[in-house]
Amino acid sequence: VQLQASGGGLVQAGESLRLSCAVSGIIFSFNSMDWYRQTPGEQREWVASITRHSSTNYADAVKGRFTISRDNAKNTLYLQMNSLKAEDTAVYFCHPFGTPFWGQGTLVTVSS
């Protein structure tokens, strides 16, 4: 299983980024998918989920600012992040729900 997250970078507070996660090795369309994030010394934090039928759920910290979506034809998961804050700085990971699989993640740095 490969989970290749991309799209991270350095932005200023208030700006936007769109993360992508290319997934292979599983039947993507059958899986609910999550985004998590992690800062050094902290536990991995759940950010958002999307079911196979595209129902979504968000952590309170990102609700109204982030949007999770998926393209089953491209086996790709997305996270649109708007109105970024310094506290959103983290490595972001995509994760198939209920599996032990994690990719390398992509670093998002938000300067205030």
C-alpha positions, 0 to 999 in steps of 0.5 A, a space after each residue: 500500500 502506498 499513500 503519497 501525500 503532497 501539496 504542503 509548503 510554507 504559507 502565511 496566515 490566512 492563505 490556502 493550500 490544497 493537499 493531495 494523497 495518491 493512494 495505491 494498493 487498496 481498493 480506494 473507492 471501498 475505503 473511508 479515508 482520513 486526514 491526520 496531522 502531527 507536530 513534533 512531540 505531540 500525538 497524531 491528531 485526527 483532522 477530517 474523514 470522508 466515507 466511501 459515499 463522500 459523507 464528511 466529518 471534521 475536527 472542531 479546530 478545522 470545521 468551516 475552514 478545511 474541506 475533505 474530498 475524494 476522486 475515486 477515478 483518480 484514487 486520490 484524496 484531497 484536503 482544501 485548507 483555507 484561512 490557515 492559522 499558525 496552529 495548523 502547522 504540522 505534518 499531514 497524513 492520509 490514512 485509510 480508515 481501519 487499516 495500519 497503513 500510513 504514508 510519509 506525510 506532507 509538511 504544512 508550515 503557516 507563518 503568523 
